[in-house]
Structures are given as C-alpha cells and as structure tokens.
Amino acid sequence: MHLFIWLAMALVMAMPARAELVIEITRGIENPIKIAVVPFRVKSAGAFDVDLARLIEANLERSGQFRRVRRDTMLSLPGPDDQIFYRDWRAVDSEYTVVGSVERDDQGLLVRYGLHDVYGEKLVFPIERLTESSDSLRDIGHYISDRIYEALTGIKGIFSTRLLYVSAERRSEKDQTFKLILSDADGGRPQTIFQSSEPILSPAWSPDGSRVAYMSYRGKRAGIYVQTLASGEVQKVTEFPGLNSAPSFSPDGRKLVMTLSRDGNPEVYVANLRTGELDRITNHFSIDTEASWAPDGRSILFTSSRGGKPQLYMINLADKTVKRVTFDGDYNSNGAFTPDGESIVFVHRTNERFHIAHMNLKTREIRILTETDLDESPSVAPNGTMLIYATSDEEKGLLGLVSMDGRVRVRLPSVSESVREPAWSPFFN
C-alpha cells in the first residue's frame, strides 16, 4: 500500500495492453560528459537484433550524466584495432570515444571494445574481450555501459540491474488482467512473472535478487507471497482475514516485514521465512503500515497516523522504542532508505500535490525531487544515485526516474498500458 492507503485502501488504476517502456529524458545536468559511441564493427555474416552502440549511448544518456555525439557528425568510424585520430573527435566536441566490434561463431558471441580519452589521447582501460552465449548481446551492452559509467564517474553503474512493476489491462469493470512484469533497467525484455484477474501490489526484491515478494489474491483472500525467479516456485507467507500488504525483505533475506490487520488494526509484523513465525512490531490504535528495513537491519521505517496525520516513524528492533522521523508538512508516507542508510526518500504532500522527497537523517534537510502530481512508490537504485517512482499523466499511470539531487529526470511511459508499483533490483553477482 502506498499514499492511497489513507484515501482509499484499494485504488487501482485502469490500464490497456503491452507494458514495454519507452525512455523520454526530460532533464539532465548542465555540463554532461560528451561521449561518442561509434557503431560496433560487425565481423561476421548475419544481422544482430541489438545495436550495441545504440544501447550503450541510450543507457549513458538516460543517466543524465552524458550527452551523445550524433552519428551523422562523426568524421570516421574506427574499430577497436584501428588508429584513433583524436583531432577528429575533438572537432566534433567529444571528450571520450567508444569503439568496438561484434562477431558470431560456433561458440557464441565475441565482443571487443575500448574507451578512449580524446583530450588525454589514450585508452581509459585496455581493449576488453568478451565471449558470451548467443542470446546475451543485451547483457553485454549493459555490462559495457556499467564499465564506462564507473570509469568516468567513479560510481558503480546500474544498467545491468532489473525492474519490477505492475501493469493491468482493463477491458470492462469486471474484466481486467493484472501482470507483475520483470524487465531490464531500460524497460527492455519485459516478461510477465505472475498474472491475475485481481490486483497485484507492493512488489519487493530480496537482497540477492533471486526472489520477489508481493501482495495478491492467489487464494480466496489477499495474501503475501514470495516467488523464486529462477524456478517460479511460490511460497505463501500470510493470508489472514483483513489486510496483508506492503512486504519488504530484511537485509539478510531471511525475514519479511509487512502490514497485517489480523488483530483488527493495521500493524507492522515481521515473518521468519523459514519457520513462519510472526513477530508483532508495533502495537498502537492508529494505522501502522508501509514498513521498510534500515540497511543495517537494526531498525524499521514505517508510516503511522498515530500523530493524527500520516508521518514517518522509526522503531528500534532491539528495544521497540519508536521515534518520529518527519515533521515538515501534514503528510509524509511510503518511506525507504538510501543504500548507505544516511537518508530516506518518501511521499511528501505540498499544496495538495504529492511529490517524492529526500531527507538527510542527520541534517533533517528535505529536498523535493519531483514536479508531477500524485507521485508514489519510490524505490532507490542500488548505487544510490537515482530512484524510480510511479506517477500519472492524463489518467494513465507511468514511471519516472529522478536523481537524488533532483537535477536529472527521465520519464518511462509504457507504449500502451498504465504501469504502477515499481521496484528497483539490487546489484546481481
């Protein structure tokens, strides 16, 4: 459950057909790194279904930190073994140039690439040789994007991570299909991992990225389930009468925090996924919901109306002491920690508009990150540089990305469907 738990416990957006995402960059930084990604030289017969250069430059541009050099301005198209005439790249205002080649043989794919510093007139790192199976060209493109991003920014790239989100097709009031979709970080390769005629809410990743938790109606009533991605195996965690919602994994992946109203009032509980044992964390007559673990596992952030309005609170798991975290404004909910545990992101209401905000837990400084209305469900990228959130445009749900300083904004509207409930994966080993 997200901001609408306080307005209507079961609000679901109406949505039509495919849920493939389209990238639309709305704002970047003022002085992005200018980079030329030369078309990769094809050294074998047959076409490839992925243009590696296009994929890499799109990834880098989507971060907001880079601006691509257009292909039609390039004075030459060198490969990884060719001499680089750096003056040609300075002439088109490129700071860095990526060159590469791709070929297919009986063993699969062979990709070679290099990153050149145009003004330093040298390779940033040696030409790298990648050999992979024939179905992993997209994975190679994301890996190369991560390598380039980290080499030039000093921050680990997130292009090889994945997204979860929910879409639905509504044909009539009684005929609708909800889908839990897994995709690349750029929206590519969407695949449905669970489908239902009933709502799917609050997808969450396990820390190692092997499992996902969500709320749905697999039985006669709402329940919380954990699904293993590799096998499709599903574990029912709870299916109590009343509310079963907002699951979130502990940092070690062994427990799940959630909201249950089994005792008549929405409270925060922790379930041991191995034993099934339940531990009630909060005990208050107000609504306590939307809990998420601190990265160190010692405390839990949650939303509560115990002060009269929805605000964020933190409970110490050792002694169960509760302290209020947010005081600015009369509505703050759906909080999540940044990976370093030093800040939180959450839904903040300003002038009757719901935005995503960031707050440093030490300084208490709040920064409004989004400008759209009805923003909800913030989920932070594993490197802490960006977050994904849900919003709406002309009654259609869409997803947006925003950097932690609010300077980079990207919209990911679906081609034809409304999409909600995003969750950004952890890094994969």
VMD Tcl script that draws the C-alpha trace (Angstrom):
set ca {
  {0.00 0.00 0.00}
  {1.23 3.47 -0.81}
  {-0.13 7.01 -0.40}
  {-3.68 5.96 -1.26}
  {-3.98 3.75 1.84}
  {-5.10 6.92 3.59}
  {-7.56 7.85 0.84}
  {-8.87 4.53 -0.46}
  {-7.39 1.20 0.56}
  {-7.91 -0.47 -2.81}
  {-7.41 2.18 -5.51}
  {-6.16 0.59 -8.73}
  {-5.50 2.41 -11.98}
  {-7.31 1.31 -15.16}
  {-4.90 0.28 -17.91}
  {-4.87 -1.12 -21.53}
  {-2.26 -3.72 -23.30}
  {1.56 -4.03 -23.60}
  {3.87 -2.87 -20.86}
  {7.12 -2.23 -22.68}
  {8.62 1.06 -21.51}
  {9.83 3.95 -23.64}
  {12.58 6.29 -22.41}
  {11.99 10.05 -22.52}
  {14.68 12.26 -20.97}
  {13.14 15.45 -19.58}
  {16.13 16.98 -17.79}
  {19.86 16.32 -17.38}
  {22.80 18.04 -15.73}
  {24.11 21.31 -17.16}
  {27.53 20.04 -18.27}
  {27.22 16.36 -19.19}
  {30.19 14.32 -20.36}
  {30.22 14.35 -24.16}
  {30.78 10.84 -25.50}
  {30.85 9.33 -28.98}
  {29.81 5.68 -29.25}
  {30.96 4.52 -32.68}
  {28.79 1.83 -34.34}
  {30.33 -1.53 -33.46}
  {32.01 -3.12 -36.45}
  {30.28 -6.38 -37.46}
  {32.88 -9.00 -38.33}
  {30.67 -11.97 -39.22}
  {27.78 -12.73 -41.54}
  {24.21 -12.24 -40.39}
  {22.39 -9.46 -38.61}
  {22.25 -8.86 -34.85}
  {19.00 -7.97 -33.14}
  {20.72 -5.48 -30.81}
  {22.65 -2.40 -31.93}
  {25.26 -2.34 -29.17}
  {26.32 1.24 -29.79}
  {22.72 2.50 -29.66}
  {22.07 0.56 -26.47}
  {25.22 1.88 -24.77}
  {24.63 5.52 -25.72}
  {20.97 5.31 -24.65}
  {21.99 3.87 -21.27}
  {24.57 6.58 -20.68}
  {22.22 9.39 -21.76}
  {19.46 8.05 -19.52}
  {21.72 8.57 -16.51}
  {21.66 12.29 -17.28}
  {25.45 12.41 -16.87}
  {26.30 12.02 -20.57}
  {25.43 13.58 -23.91}
  {25.97 11.52 -27.05}
  {27.74 12.72 -30.17}
  {25.41 12.15 -33.13}
  {26.50 9.54 -35.64}
  {25.96 11.81 -38.62}
  {28.61 14.21 -37.28}
  {31.33 11.58 -36.82}
  {34.27 12.08 -39.20}
  {35.33 8.42 -39.06}
  {34.05 5.08 -37.78}
  {37.07 3.22 -36.36}
  {37.07 -0.25 -34.84}
  {39.00 -1.45 -31.78}
  {42.12 -2.30 -33.82}
  {42.22 0.94 -35.80}
  {44.32 4.01 -35.13}
  {42.30 6.73 -33.44}
  {42.75 10.24 -34.84}
  {41.92 12.20 -31.71}
  {41.74 15.52 -33.55}
  {38.70 14.18 -35.45}
  {36.89 13.59 -32.17}
  {37.88 16.93 -30.68}
  {36.44 18.50 -33.83}
  {33.00 17.06 -33.02}
  {33.29 18.08 -29.35}
  {33.70 14.55 -28.00}
  {35.53 14.07 -24.70}
  {35.50 10.27 -24.88}
  {35.06 7.81 -27.73}
  {33.91 4.19 -27.55}
  {34.90 1.76 -30.31}
  {34.07 -1.92 -30.66}
  {33.38 -4.96 -32.78}
  {30.99 -7.90 -32.60}
  {31.03 -11.27 -34.30}
  {29.30 -14.63 -34.02}
  {30.91 -18.06 -34.27}
  {30.12 -21.62 -33.20}
  {30.92 -20.76 -29.58}
  {28.56 -17.77 -29.40}
  {29.43 -14.07 -29.37}
  {32.78 -12.32 -29.35}
  {32.70 -8.62 -28.49}
  {35.74 -6.36 -28.21}
  {35.56 -2.73 -27.14}
  {37.66 0.14 -25.86}
  {37.15 3.58 -24.31}
  {39.40 6.42 -25.48}
  {40.16 9.67 -23.64}
  {40.09 12.18 -26.51}
  {41.98 15.01 -24.81}
  {44.37 12.70 -22.98}
  {44.88 10.79 -26.27}
  {44.94 7.39 -24.59}
  {42.82 4.38 -23.71}
  {41.00 4.72 -20.39}
  {41.36 0.95 -19.92}
  {42.79 -1.75 -22.22}
  {40.68 -3.20 -25.03}
  {38.41 -5.77 -23.37}
  {37.41 -9.07 -24.97}
  {34.03 -10.58 -24.03}
  {32.79 -14.02 -25.03}
  {29.22 -14.92 -24.25}
  {26.37 -17.15 -25.41}
  {24.47 -16.00 -28.48}
  {21.42 -14.80 -26.54}
  {23.18 -12.32 -24.26}
  {24.03 -9.35 -26.51}
  {21.81 -7.06 -24.43}
  {23.58 -8.21 -21.26}
  {26.92 -7.39 -22.89}
  {25.68 -3.90 -23.80}
  {24.56 -3.25 -20.24}
  {27.87 -4.56 -18.88}
  {29.87 -2.26 -21.18}
  {27.66 0.67 -20.14}
  {28.36 -0.11 -16.48}
  {32.12 -0.27 -17.13}
  {32.14 3.08 -18.93}
  {29.93 4.77 -16.34}
  {32.10 3.62 -13.43}
  {35.35 4.51 -15.22}
  {34.20 8.08 -15.89}
  {32.15 8.85 -12.76}
  {33.73 6.64 -10.09}
  {30.27 5.22 -9.25}
  {29.13 1.68 -9.96}
  {26.73 1.53 -12.91}
  {23.14 0.28 -12.65}
  {22.43 -0.64 -16.27}
  {22.64 -4.39 -15.58}
  {20.04 -4.19 -12.81}
  {16.36 -5.08 -13.31}
  {12.97 -3.52 -12.65}
  {9.71 -4.93 -11.33}
  {6.43 -3.15 -11.97}
  {2.72 -3.87 -12.24}
  {0.55 -3.31 -15.31}
  {-3.12 -4.01 -15.94}
  {-5.43 -4.25 -18.89}
  {-8.99 -3.22 -18.16}
  {-11.47 -4.33 -20.81}
  {-14.52 -3.69 -18.64}
  {-15.29 -3.15 -14.97}
  {-15.44 -6.92 -14.40}
  {-12.80 -7.96 -16.95}
  {-9.26 -6.89 -16.14}
  {-5.83 -8.51 -16.08}
  {-3.01 -7.52 -13.75}
  {0.59 -8.50 -14.51}
  {3.78 -8.44 -12.47}
  {6.48 -7.65 -15.01}
  {10.26 -8.07 -14.84}
  {12.39 -6.01 -17.24}
  {15.85 -4.64 -17.85}
  {16.63 -1.31 -16.21}
  {15.84 0.42 -19.52}
  {12.48 -1.33 -19.84}
  {13.74 -3.85 -22.40}
  {12.93 -7.57 -22.41}
  {9.72 -7.30 -20.33}
  {8.41 -10.65 -19.15}
  {5.35 -11.46 -17.08}
  {6.25 -13.46 -13.97}
  {2.75 -13.50 -12.48}
  {-0.70 -12.72 -13.87}
  {-4.04 -12.38 -12.12}
  {-7.55 -11.02 -12.54}
  {-7.11 -9.45 -9.09}
  {-4.79 -6.57 -8.09}
  {-1.07 -7.12 -7.52}
  {0.56 -4.66 -5.11}
  {3.87 -3.79 -3.46}
  {6.46 -5.92 -5.28}
  {9.78 -6.09 -3.42}
  {13.17 -7.66 -4.16}
  {15.18 -9.97 -1.94}
  {18.69 -8.62 -1.21}
  {20.34 -11.09 -3.62}
  {17.78 -10.52 -6.39}
  {16.74 -14.17 -6.55}
  {13.23 -13.74 -5.09}
  {10.41 -11.21 -5.13}
  {7.60 -10.63 -2.65}
  {4.21 -9.13 -3.43}
  {0.58 -8.93 -2.34}
  {-2.07 -10.59 -4.48}
  {-5.17 -12.77 -4.43}
  {-3.88 -16.23 -5.29}
  {-6.49 -17.73 -2.97}
  {-9.88 -16.53 -1.75}
  {-8.42 -13.52 0.04}
  {-5.42 -11.20 -0.21}
  {-2.10 -12.70 0.82}
  {1.63 -12.06 0.75}
  {3.73 -14.34 -1.43}
  {7.41 -14.87 -2.18}
  {8.30 -16.10 -5.66}
  {11.67 -17.55 -6.71}
  {12.51 -16.11 -10.13}
  {14.62 -18.98 -11.46}
  {12.11 -21.75 -10.71}
  {8.81 -19.89 -10.42}
  {8.25 -21.59 -7.04}
  {5.82 -19.63 -4.84}
  {5.77 -19.54 -1.03}
  {2.63 -18.28 0.72}
  {3.74 -16.18 3.69}
  {0.41 -14.85 5.01}
  {-3.26 -14.99 4.04}
  {-5.06 -13.69 7.11}
  {-8.52 -12.12 7.08}
  {-8.19 -8.38 6.56}
  {-5.14 -6.51 5.37}
  {-2.00 -8.34 4.18}
  {0.19 -5.74 2.48}
  {3.47 -3.91 1.88}
  {6.10 -6.70 2.18}
  {9.80 -5.81 2.43}
  {12.79 -8.14 2.87}
  {15.27 -7.88 5.71}
  {18.88 -7.12 4.67}
  {19.84 -10.79 5.17}
  {16.83 -12.01 3.15}
  {15.61 -14.29 5.96}
  {12.63 -12.24 7.12}
  {9.82 -10.18 5.68}
  {8.29 -7.10 7.27}
  {4.66 -6.41 6.35}
  {1.37 -4.88 7.43}
  {-1.37 -7.15 8.81}
  {-4.74 -6.35 10.36}
  {-5.24 -9.88 11.75}
  {-5.89 -8.45 15.21}
  {-8.32 -5.82 13.97}
  {-5.95 -2.92 13.36}
  {-3.21 -2.45 10.72}
  {0.11 -3.17 12.47}
  {3.67 -3.94 11.40}
  {4.77 -7.57 11.68}
  {7.93 -9.50 10.84}
  {7.70 -13.03 9.44}
  {10.53 -15.56 9.56}
  {10.50 -17.05 6.05}
  {11.95 -20.38 7.19}
  {9.82 -21.06 10.27}
  {6.75 -18.94 9.52}
  {6.98 -17.37 12.98}
  {5.35 -13.93 13.26}
  {6.61 -11.12 15.49}
  {4.34 -8.12 16.05}
  {6.50 -4.99 15.85}
  {4.01 -2.16 16.50}
  {1.06 -2.00 18.89}
  {-0.99 1.14 18.50}
  {-4.62 2.02 17.81}
  {-3.59 4.03 14.71}
  {-2.76 2.70 11.24}
  {0.86 1.46 11.02}
  {1.94 0.43 7.52}
  {4.50 0.66 4.66}
  {7.44 -0.65 6.66}
  {10.96 -0.98 5.26}
  {14.20 -2.15 6.83}
  {17.24 0.02 7.50}
  {20.31 -1.28 5.61}
  {21.96 -2.34 8.89}
  {18.89 -4.37 9.89}
  {18.63 -2.72 13.32}
  {15.56 -0.57 12.75}
  {12.45 -0.32 10.59}
  {10.94 2.78 9.00}
  {7.15 2.87 8.76}
  {4.17 5.15 8.15}
  {1.76 5.83 11.00}
  {-1.23 8.07 11.69}
  {-0.59 7.98 15.46}
  {0.05 11.73 15.44}
  {-3.22 12.44 13.66}
  {-1.77 12.62 10.14}
  {0.40 10.18 8.18}
  {4.05 10.64 9.17}
  {7.20 8.52 9.11}
  {8.45 6.83 12.27}
  {11.38 4.55 13.07}
  {11.34 1.65 15.50}
  {14.47 0.21 17.10}
  {14.15 -3.57 16.87}
  {16.26 -4.20 19.97}
  {14.07 -2.34 22.46}
  {10.98 -1.48 20.33}
  {11.34 2.25 21.02}
  {9.65 4.43 18.41}
  {10.69 7.91 17.30}
  {9.09 10.24 14.81}
  {11.23 11.00 11.75}
  {9.26 13.57 9.69}
  {7.78 16.84 10.96}
  {7.67 19.04 7.86}
  {4.15 19.06 6.38}
  {0.98 17.19 7.33}
  {1.52 14.17 5.08}
  {4.66 12.04 4.71}
  {4.46 8.35 3.84}
  {5.90 5.35 1.98}
  {9.48 5.84 3.16}
  {12.56 3.93 2.02}
  {16.22 4.16 2.98}
  {19.03 5.01 0.60}
  {21.63 2.19 0.37}
  {24.05 3.96 2.73}
  {21.34 4.37 5.38}
  {22.08 8.09 5.74}
  {18.93 9.37 4.02}
  {15.35 8.40 3.25}
  {13.04 9.04 0.31}
  {9.28 9.26 0.73}
  {5.97 10.70 -0.49}
  {5.51 14.29 0.70}
  {2.41 16.42 0.23}
  {2.89 20.07 -0.71}
  {-0.05 22.33 -1.61}
  {-2.29 19.28 -2.07}
  {0.18 17.75 -4.53}
  {2.04 14.53 -3.80}
  {5.76 14.62 -4.62}
  {8.77 12.41 -3.93}
  {11.13 13.96 -1.37}
  {14.59 13.20 0.02}
  {15.68 13.84 3.60}
  {19.13 13.57 5.16}
  {18.59 11.91 8.54}
  {21.37 13.92 10.24}
  {20.67 17.42 8.92}
  {16.87 16.87 8.54}
  {17.06 18.82 5.27}
  {14.21 17.93 2.89}
  {14.60 18.23 -0.87}
  {11.59 17.90 -3.21}
  {12.71 15.77 -6.17}
  {9.67 15.61 -8.46}
  {7.32 18.14 -10.03}
  {4.44 15.91 -11.13}
  {1.26 15.19 -9.13}
  {0.22 12.00 -7.34}
  {3.77 10.66 -7.18}
  {4.19 7.48 -5.13}
  {6.13 4.22 -4.62}
  {9.74 5.50 -4.57}
  {12.38 2.77 -4.99}
  {16.08 3.63 -4.82}
  {18.69 2.32 -7.27}
  {21.34 0.13 -5.60}
  {24.10 2.70 -6.21}
  {22.01 5.42 -4.55}
  {22.20 7.88 -7.45}
  {18.60 7.68 -8.70}
  {15.18 6.41 -7.76}
  {12.19 5.16 -9.71}
  {8.64 6.15 -8.79}
  {5.08 5.95 -10.08}
  {3.06 8.93 -11.25}
  {0.24 9.64 -13.69}
  {-0.35 11.60 -16.87}
  {-3.87 12.19 -18.16}
  {-5.23 9.34 -16.03}
  {-2.58 6.92 -17.29}
  {-0.02 5.51 -14.89}
  {3.64 5.82 -15.82}
  {7.04 5.54 -14.20}
  {9.68 8.20 -13.72}
  {13.33 8.32 -12.75}
  {14.90 11.17 -10.82}
  {18.39 11.70 -9.48}
  {18.93 12.19 -5.75}
  {19.72 15.86 -6.29}
  {16.62 16.34 -8.48}
  {18.68 17.58 -11.44}
  {18.14 14.58 -13.71}
  {14.62 13.49 -14.63}
  {13.57 10.72 -17.01}
  {10.08 9.51 -17.88}
  {9.41 5.88 -18.73}
  {5.85 5.84 -20.10}
  {4.61 2.49 -21.38}
  {3.67 2.21 -25.04}
  {0.04 1.41 -24.34}
  {-0.51 0.42 -20.70}
  {-0.59 2.20 -17.41}
  {2.11 0.90 -15.08}
  {2.49 1.25 -11.31}
  {4.31 -0.14 -8.26}
  {7.97 -0.05 -9.42}
  {10.79 -1.77 -7.55}
  {14.48 -1.44 -8.45}
  {16.58 -4.58 -8.06}
  {19.80 -4.89 -6.08}
  {23.11 -5.47 -7.83}
  {23.48 -9.01 -9.15}
  {26.64 -11.03 -8.57}
}
mol new
graphics top color blue
foreach p $ca { graphics top sphere $p radius 0.5 }
foreach p [lrange $ca 0 end-1] q [lrange $ca 1 end] { graphics top cylinder $p $q radius 0.2 }
display resetview
